[in-house]
Amino acid sequence: MYSYSDFDEGFVRARVAQFTQQVERRLDGSLSEDEFRPLRLMNGLYLQLHAYMLRVAIPYGTLSPHQMRQLAYIADTWDKGYGHFTTRQNIQFNWPKLPDVPAILSALADVEMHAIQTSGNTVRNVTADHFAGAAADEIEDPRPYAELLRQWSTDHPEFQFLPRKFKIAITGAPHDRAVTRAHDIGLRMVRNAAGEPGFEVLVGGGLGRTPMIGHVVRDFLPVPDLLPYVEAVLSVYNTLGRRDNKYKARIKITLHETGKEEVTRMVEERFAELRPLFGGADQALLADIRAAFAPPAFRNAPTDGFDAFYKADPVFRAWADTSLAAHRNDQYAIVTISVKAHGDTPGDATSDQMRVMADLAERYGHSDLRISHEQNVILPHVHKSDLPAVHAALVQAGLGTANVGLISDIIACPGMDYCALATARSIPVAQEIALRFKELDLEHEVGPMKIKISGCINACGHHHVGHIGILGLDRAGVENYQITLGGDGSETAAIGEKMGPGFAYDQVVPAIERLVRAYLAHRLEPGETFLLAVRRLGLDPFKAALYGTEGTQDAA
């Protein structure tokens, strides 16, 4: 993985020193909250419903064991013993005290981490496929490009005060595990007719109150043109983007109002101006970065032990069937660790669990960890002979739940339990759904299912691209949950369709159960997933299940 240069180290330390002084001025009253707000947001510090929240960047989701242990130390020393992994591949600490924040930032700097640009109207944490560098279907590891984008965008003088926040995602595989089509810029690695790698460029995706799927503005962008082209997109957006209405300030609205053809023309024109100015310096830097992402020294050893264990132990087999993905090396597997035991808060990991995951990565995983946008943790390189030992350790730590990709592997925002913007609870809904389907013992029969829950219209839980999406709203002071169906965040991305009137809090779990039972009754055997069934059948049979005489409907 990438290690800080002297410049990186000096830059981060200078920001810590600067923010330390700003915190001191806030504490002694020299700065009002209104004056302090933009300064703290530039350093990832939010004021939430009950306390401050610090959002720590995990660039393209990659962590070392040393960094994970430091996050555990921070959780124990300055928070409440846990951290929350987010859909932006970051970690949030929900209870830091303002006087302690400089010490936290200094502790992060000790392990080459920071919270810069995790908030504000700037380029946020660049996210990537959480299987990057390991996936069997990958064209090329996208993380060197993500790191190049991170270095280029950090403190970029032109893009610190954009019309609105800006999110970039990148994948190196045909199967999109980075939700690139729902980002301001999505980059999908492809090959041209000559077999050369490059990028399909999508612009104008995003969720929130106006969900949109990104538009392809370049079918093929050569690798050397990446930075000047991305800069051209941002430059055009910075010029055209609205600043009079924050709800219409994202690039998706700019593209919609201006037109894809005109925006593309302006981007290409600006790109032609910028391209000669880069002069190859970015490619020299990219070559240095690539060296930091060389594959580990894979071990050559028999895998017979895994096969025997898989056949003999049904508990291990259930975990392996849901938690393992194909690795580019046949002797290895990619392990997804579920941070979503039934009834737990999705994405929360205790400090002890963080240390267990760090130890496992160090002992069995070539010292590599990833955070997924689905709020789980990945060991991308585990030899198959080590999988029984890894599984046993995970079970002991409460991390061995065999539910990855199933109905209880729910994405949920913090909702009204933490967030000042939320209009409804998300976490309890997720917990109750997970517990209900564990009680019914149905989730393995249901198979692949992505439920995503947001506690407000800002859609931090990505409900628009959930196979089942749940949006919590306030209706005259009462929580009301709107359900969408057929969303998809993959390479076949789609925005879910609203089903009809919403449901009261205590009606949500029965409503989801009715949807699932309708699917089980109508699916084609064998192997028709929930999403494929929705696409084949349309919404009508599911609306009938939701709003028929057997279900209680609550007016929206």
C-alpha positions in Angstrom: 0.0 0.0 0.0 1.0 3.6 -0.4 3.3 5.2 2.2 3.5 8.9 2.9 6.2 10.9 1.3 8.0 13.7 3.2 5.6 16.1 1.6 2.5 14.1 2.8 3.9 13.9 6.3 4.7 17.6 6.5 1.3 18.6 5.0 -0.7 16.5 7.4 1.3 17.6 10.4 0.9 21.3 9.4 -2.9 20.8 9.2 -3.0 19.3 12.6 -1.1 22.2 14.1 -3.3 24.7 12.3 -6.5 23.0 13.5 -5.2 22.7 17.0 -4.9 26.5 17.2 -8.4 26.9 15.7 -9.8 24.5 18.4 -8.1 26.5 21.1 -9.6 29.7 19.8 -13.1 28.1 19.7 -12.7 26.9 23.3 -11.5 30.3 24.6 -14.4 32.1 22.8 -12.2 33.9 20.2 -14.1 32.1 17.5 -17.9 31.8 17.5 -19.6 28.5 16.3 -20.5 30.2 13.0 -16.9 31.2 12.5 -15.6 27.8 13.6 -18.0 25.7 11.5 -16.2 26.0 8.1 -12.9 25.4 9.8 -14.0 22.2 11.5 -15.7 20.9 8.4 -12.5 21.3 6.4 -11.0 18.8 9.0 -13.9 16.3 9.0 -15.5 17.4 12.3 -19.3 17.5 12.4 -21.6 18.6 15.1 -24.3 15.9 15.2 -27.4 15.4 17.2 -25.8 14.6 20.6 -22.1 15.3 20.1 -19.3 16.0 17.7 -18.5 13.4 15.1 -15.1 12.9 13.4 -15.0 11.4 10.0 -11.6 9.8 9.2 -10.6 9.2 5.6 -9.7 5.7 4.5 -8.5 6.4 0.9 -10.0 3.8 -1.5 -10.8 1.7 1.6 -7.3 0.4 2.1 -5.9 -0.1 5.7 -2.8 -1.7 7.2 -3.0 -3.7 10.5 -1.0 -0.9 12.2 -3.6 1.7 11.1 -6.5 -0.5 12.2 -5.0 -0.9 15.7 -4.6 2.8 15.9 -8.3 3.3 15.1 -9.0 0.9 17.9 -6.7 2.9 20.2 -8.5 6.1 19.3 -11.9 4.4 20.0 -10.8 3.4 23.4 -9.0 6.5 24.4 -11.2 9.3 23.1 -14.5 7.7 22.1 -16.8 4.9 23.5 -14.8 1.9 22.3 -16.1 1.5 18.8 -16.1 3.0 15.3 -18.6 3.2 12.5 -17.6 2.2 9.0 -19.4 4.1 6.3 -20.6 3.8 2.7 -17.7 6.2 1.7 -15.2 3.7 3.0 -14.4 6.0 5.9 -14.7 5.5 9.7 -16.6 7.8 12.0 -16.1 8.3 15.7 -19.4 9.5 17.1 -18.5 10.8 20.6 -15.2 12.8 20.6 -14.9 15.8 22.8 -13.8 19.0 21.1 -10.7 19.5 23.3 -9.5 16.0 22.4 -9.8 16.3 18.6 -6.3 17.7 18.1 -4.9 14.7 19.9 -6.9 12.4 17.8 -5.7 14.0 14.6 -2.1 13.8 15.8 -2.6 10.1 16.6 -4.0 9.6 13.1 -1.0 11.4 11.6 1.3 9.0 13.4 -0.1 6.2 11.2 -0.4 8.2 7.9 -4.1 9.0 8.3 -6.2 12.2 8.5 -9.7 13.6 8.2 -9.0 16.3 5.6 -11.7 16.7 2.9 -14.1 14.2 4.5 -16.5 17.1 4.5 -17.1 20.4 2.8 -17.7 21.4 -0.9 -14.6 19.7 -2.2 -13.5 16.4 -3.6 -14.3 13.9 -1.0 -12.6 10.6 -0.2 -12.0 8.7 -3.5 -13.6 5.3 -3.3 -12.7 2.1 -5.1 -13.7 -1.5 -5.5 -13.0 -3.2 -2.2 -11.7 -6.3 -3.9 -9.1 -4.2 -5.9 -5.8 -5.9 -6.6 -7.3 -9.3 -5.7 -10.5 -9.9 -7.8 -10.4 -12.6 -10.4 -12.4 -10.5 -12.9 -10.2 -7.4 -12.6 -8.6 -5.8 -15.6 -6.2 -3.8 -13.5 -5.8 -2.7 -9.8 -7.6 0.7 -9.7 -6.0 1.9 -6.5 -2.9 3.5 -8.0 -5.2 5.7 -10.0 -7.3 6.4 -6.9 -4.1 7.4 -5.1 -3.1 9.7 -8.0 -6.6 11.4 -7.8 -6.2 11.7 -4.0 -2.9 13.4 -4.2 -4.1 15.7 -7.0 -7.3 16.7 -5.3 -6.0 17.2 -1.8 -6.0 21.0 -1.1 -6.3 21.7 -4.8 -6.6 25.5 -4.8 -9.3 25.6 -7.5 -11.6 23.0 -6.0 -11.8 23.7 -2.3 -15.0 25.7 -2.6 -17.0 23.9 -5.3 -20.8 24.6 -5.6 -21.3 21.3 -3.6 -19.5 18.3 -2.4 -18.0 16.1 -5.1 -17.5 12.3 -5.1 -15.4 10.1 -7.3 -15.5 6.3 -7.5 -13.3 3.9 -9.5 -13.4 0.2 -10.4 -10.9 -1.9 -12.3 -13.4 -4.8 -13.0 -16.3 -5.3 -15.4 -18.5 -6.1 -12.3 -19.0 -2.8 -10.6 -18.4 -3.1 -6.9 -17.9 0.6 -6.4 -21.4 2.0 -7.4 -19.6 4.2 -10.0 -22.9 5.1 -11.8 -24.2 6.9 -8.6 -21.2 9.2 -8.3 -20.4 12.7 -9.6 -17.6 11.1 -11.6 -17.5 7.3 -12.1 -14.5 5.6 -13.6 -14.8 2.1 -15.0 -11.7 0.5 -16.4 -12.2 -1.0 -19.8 -10.0 -2.1 -22.8 -10.2 -0.6 -26.3 -10.0 -2.6 -29.5 -6.2 -2.8 -29.2 -6.5 -4.3 -25.8 -5.1 -1.2 -24.0 -6.6 -0.3 -20.6 -8.4 2.9 -20.1 -11.5 4.3 -18.5 -15.2 4.7 -19.3 -16.1 8.0 -17.8 -19.5 8.7 -16.3 -20.6 12.1 -15.0 -23.7 13.3 -13.1 -24.6 10.3 -11.0 -25.9 10.8 -7.4 -28.6 10.0 -4.9 -30.2 12.3 -2.4 -33.4 14.1 -3.1 -32.9 13.9 -6.9 -31.4 10.5 -7.7 -29.8 10.1 -11.1 -27.7 7.5 -12.9 -24.5 8.9 -14.4 -24.1 9.6 -18.1 -21.2 8.2 -20.2 -19.3 11.2 -21.5 -16.3 9.2 -22.7 -16.4 5.6 -23.9 -12.6 5.3 -23.6 -10.2 7.6 -21.9 -6.5 6.6 -22.2 -4.7 6.2 -18.9 -2.3 9.1 -19.4 -5.3 11.5 -19.9 -7.0 10.7 -16.5 -5.9 13.7 -14.5 -6.4 16.4 -17.1 -9.8 15.0 -18.0 -11.0 14.8 -14.4 -9.7 18.3 -13.9 -11.6 19.5 -17.0 -14.9 18.0 -15.6 -14.4 19.7 -12.3 -13.4 23.0 -13.9 -16.5 23.1 -16.0 -18.7 22.2 -13.0 -17.0 24.9 -10.9 -18.0 27.4 -13.6 -21.5 26.2 -14.3 -22.6 24.8 -11.0 -25.3 26.7 -9.1 -24.5 28.4 -5.8 -27.9 30.0 -5.3 -29.6 26.8 -4.2 -27.7 23.9 -2.5 -30.4 21.5 -3.5 -29.7 22.2 -7.1 -25.9 22.5 -6.8 -24.7 19.0 -7.5 -23.2 18.2 -10.9 -26.1 15.9 -11.7 -28.4 19.0 -11.8 -25.8 21.0 -13.7 -25.7 18.3 -16.4 -29.5 17.9 -16.4 -30.1 21.7 -16.8 -27.3 22.4 -19.2 -27.6 19.2 -21.2 -25.2 16.3 -21.6 -24.1 17.3 -25.1 -23.2 20.9 -24.1 -21.4 19.8 -20.9 -19.5 17.2 -22.8 -18.5 19.8 -25.4 -17.3 22.2 -22.7 -15.3 19.4 -20.9 -13.6 18.3 -24.1 -12.7 22.0 -24.9 -11.3 22.5 -21.4 -9.5 19.1 -21.6 -7.8 20.2 -24.8 -6.5 23.3 -23.0 -5.3 21.4 -19.9 -3.8 18.3 -21.4 -0.5 20.0 -22.6 0.0 21.6 -19.2 0.5 18.3 -17.4 3.7 17.6 -19.3 4.1 14.0 -18.1 4.7 14.8 -14.4 1.5 13.0 -13.5 2.7 9.9 -15.3 6.1 9.9 -13.5 4.2 10.2 -10.2 1.8 7.4 -11.3 4.8 5.1 -12.0 6.1 5.7 -8.4 2.6 5.1 -7.0 2.2 1.8 -8.9 5.3 0.4 -7.3 3.6 0.8 -3.9 0.7 -1.5 -5.0 2.8 -4.4 -6.2 1.0 -7.8 -5.4 2.1 -9.5 -2.2 4.4 -12.6 -2.4 1.7 -15.2 -2.6 2.4 -18.5 -0.9 2.4 -21.7 -2.9 0.9 -24.5 -0.7 -1.8 -27.2 -0.9 -5.4 -26.3 -0.4 -6.6 -29.8 0.5 -7.3 -28.9 4.1 -9.9 -26.3 3.0 -11.7 -28.7 0.8 -11.9 -31.3 3.6 -13.1 -28.8 6.1 -15.7 -27.4 3.7 -17.2 -30.8 3.3 -17.1 -31.8 6.9 -18.3 -28.6 8.7 -21.7 -27.2 7.8 -21.2 -24.0 9.8 -17.9 -23.3 8.0 -19.5 -24.2 4.7 -22.4 -21.7 5.2 -19.8 -19.0 6.1 -17.6 -19.9 3.1 -20.5 -19.9 0.7 -21.5 -16.3 1.6 -18.2 -14.7 2.7 -15.6 -15.9 0.1 -15.1 -14.5 -3.4 -12.8 -15.6 -6.2 -9.2 -14.5 -6.1 -7.0 -14.0 -9.1 -4.7 -16.7 -7.5 -6.6 -20.0 -7.4 -5.0 -20.9 -4.1 -6.3 -17.8 -2.4 -9.8 -16.4 -1.5 -11.1 -12.9 -0.8 -12.8 -12.9 2.7 -15.5 -10.5 3.5 -16.0 -10.1 7.3 -19.6 -9.3 8.2 -19.7 -6.4 10.6 -23.4 -7.0 10.9 -24.2 -9.8 13.3 -28.0 -10.1 13.6 -29.3 -7.3 15.8 -26.1 -5.3 15.8 -25.7 -1.8 14.4 -24.6 -2.2 10.7 -21.1 -1.0 10.3 -20.1 -0.7 13.9 -17.0 -2.5 15.1 -15.7 -2.5 18.6 -12.0 -1.8 19.4 -11.5 -5.5 20.3 -12.9 -6.5 16.9 -10.7 -4.1 15.1 -7.7 -5.6 16.8 -8.8 -9.1 15.9 -9.1 -8.1 12.2 -5.7 -6.4 12.3 -4.2 -9.6 13.8 -5.8 -11.8 11.2 -4.6 -9.5 8.4 -1.1 -9.6 9.7 -1.0 -13.3 10.3 -3.0 -14.6 7.4 -3.7 -11.7 5.0 -0.4 -10.2 3.8 -1.1 -7.2 6.1 -3.9 -5.9 3.9 -7.4 -4.8 5.0 -10.2 -3.1 3.1 -13.4 -1.3 4.1 -16.3 -1.8 1.7 -18.9 0.7 0.8 -21.3 -1.9 2.1 -20.0 -1.3 5.6 -18.0 -4.6 5.9 -14.3 -5.3 6.2 -12.3 -7.3 3.7 -9.2 -9.6 3.9 -8.3 -9.5 0.2 -5.6 -12.1 0.2 -6.1 -15.3 2.4 -4.6 -18.7 1.4 -7.4 -21.3 1.4 -5.5 -23.5 3.8 -5.8 -20.7 6.4 -9.5 -20.2 6.1 -10.6 -22.6 8.8 -8.3 -20.8 11.3 -9.6 -17.4 10.1 -13.2 -18.5 10.5 -12.7 -19.8 14.0 -11.1 -16.5 15.1 -13.9 -14.5 13.6 -16.5 -16.6 15.3 -14.9 -16.1 18.6 -14.8 -12.3 18.1 -18.5 -12.1 17.0 -17.5 -11.5 13.4 -18.3 -14.9 11.9 -21.9 -14.3 10.8 -22.6 -16.1 7.5 -24.8 -13.3 6.0 -22.7 -11.4 3.5 -24.9 -10.4 0.6 -28.0 -11.7 2.3 -31.1 -10.0 3.7 -29.5 -9.1 7.1 -26.4 -7.6 5.4 -28.1 -4.3 5.5 -26.6 -0.9 4.7 -28.0 1.7 7.1 -27.1 5.3 7.8 -26.9 6.5 11.5 -30.4 8.0 11.2 -32.1 9.8 14.1 -30.0 8.0 16.7 -27.1 10.2 15.8 -27.6 12.6 12.8 -29.0 16.1 13.2 -30.4 15.9 9.6 -32.3 12.7 10.0 -36.1 12.6 10.1 -36.5 8.9 11.1 -34.6 6.0 12.7 -32.6 3.7 10.5 -30.5 1.5 12.8 -33.5 0.0 14.8 -35.3 -0.8 11.5 -32.2 -2.6 10.2 -31.8 -4.5 13.5 -35.4 -5.6 13.6 -35.4 -6.8 9.9 -32.2 -8.8 10.6 -33.6 -10.4 13.7 -36.9 -11.2 12.1 -35.4 -13.1 9.2 -33.0 -14.9 11.5 -36.1 -16.0 13.5 -37.8 -17.2 10.3 -34.6 -18.9 9.1 -35.2 -17.7 5.6 -32.3 -15.6 4.6 -30.2 -18.4 3.0 -33.3 -19.6 1.1 -34.0 -16.0 -0.1 -30.4 -15.7 -1.4 -28.8 -12.5 -2.7 -30.6 -9.4 -1.3 -29.5 -5.8 -0.8 -31.6 -3.8 1.6 -30.5 -0.2 2.1 -32.0 2.2 4.6 -31.8 6.0 4.8 -33.1 8.1 7.7 -33.7 11.2 5.5 -33.9 12.4 1.9 -30.1 12.8 1.8 -29.8 9.1 1.1 -26.6 8.3 3.0 -27.9 4.7 3.2 -28.0 4.5 -0.6 -31.7 3.4 -0.4 -32.3 4.4 -4.1 -30.0 1.6 -5.3 -31.2 -1.1 -2.9 -33.0 -4.1 -4.2 -35.4 -3.0 -1.4 -34.9 0.6 -0.4 -36.3 2.1 2.8 -36.5 5.9 3.3 -37.6 7.2 6.7 -39.5 10.5 6.6 -41.3 12.7 9.0 -45.1 12.9 8.4 -46.6 15.5 10.8 -44.2 14.4 13.6 -44.6 10.7 13.0 -42.0 8.4 11.3 -43.2 7.1 8.0 -41.2 4.7 5.8 -41.3 4.8 2.0 -40.3 1.6 0.2 -38.7 1.4 -3.2 -38.1 -1.7 -5.3 -35.7 -2.7 -8.0 -32.7 -0.5 -7.3 -29.3 -1.6 -8.2 -25.8 -0.2 -7.6 -23.9 -2.6 -9.9 -22.9 -2.4 -13.6 -26.7 -2.7 -14.4 -27.4 0.2 -12.1 -31.0 1.4 -11.7 -32.9 3.7 -9.3 -35.6 1.9 -7.4 -39.2 2.7 -8.0 -41.5 4.0 -5.2 -44.1 1.4 -4.3 -46.8 3.6 -2.9 -47.9 5.0 0.5 -45.4 4.7 3.3 -45.6 2.6 6.5 -45.5 3.4 10.1 -42.4 2.3 12.1 -44.0 -0.8 13.5 -45.3 -1.9 10.1 -42.0 -1.9 8.2 -40.8 -5.4 9.2 -44.1 -7.0 8.3 -44.1 -5.1 5.0 -40.6 -6.4 4.1 -41.7 -9.9 5.1 -44.7 -9.7 2.7 -42.4 -8.6 -0.1 -40.0 -11.5 0.5 -42.8 -14.1 0.7 -44.2 -12.7 -2.6 -40.8 -13.2 -4.2 -40.5 -16.8 -2.9 -44.0 -17.5 -4.3 -43.3 -16.1 -7.7 -39.6 -16.8 -8.4 -38.4 -19.1 -11.1 -36.4 -22.1 -10.0 -33.5 -22.5 -9.9 -31.6 -19.4 -9.2 -33.7 -16.4 -10.0 -32.6 -13.7 -7.6 -34.9 -11.2 -6.0 -33.7 -8.4 -8.4 -34.2 -10.6 -11.5 -37.6 -11.5 -10.3 -38.6 -7.9 -9.9 -37.3 -7.1 -13.3 -39.2 -10.0 -14.9 -42.5 -9.6 -13.0 -42.6 -5.8 -12.6 -44.0 -4.1 -9.5 -47.6 -5.3 -9.5 -47.3 -8.6 -7.6 -45.2 -6.9 -5.0 -47.6 -4.0 -4.6 -50.4 -6.5 -4.2 -48.4 -8.2 -1.4 -47.6 -4.8 0.3 -51.1 -3.2 0.1 -53.4 -6.2 -0.2 -56.1 -7.1 2.4 -53.5 -9.1 4.4 -51.4 -6.0 5.0 -52.1 -2.8 6.9 -51.5 0.3 4.9 -50.6 3.7 6.4 -51.4 6.8 4.4 -48.4 8.8 3.3 
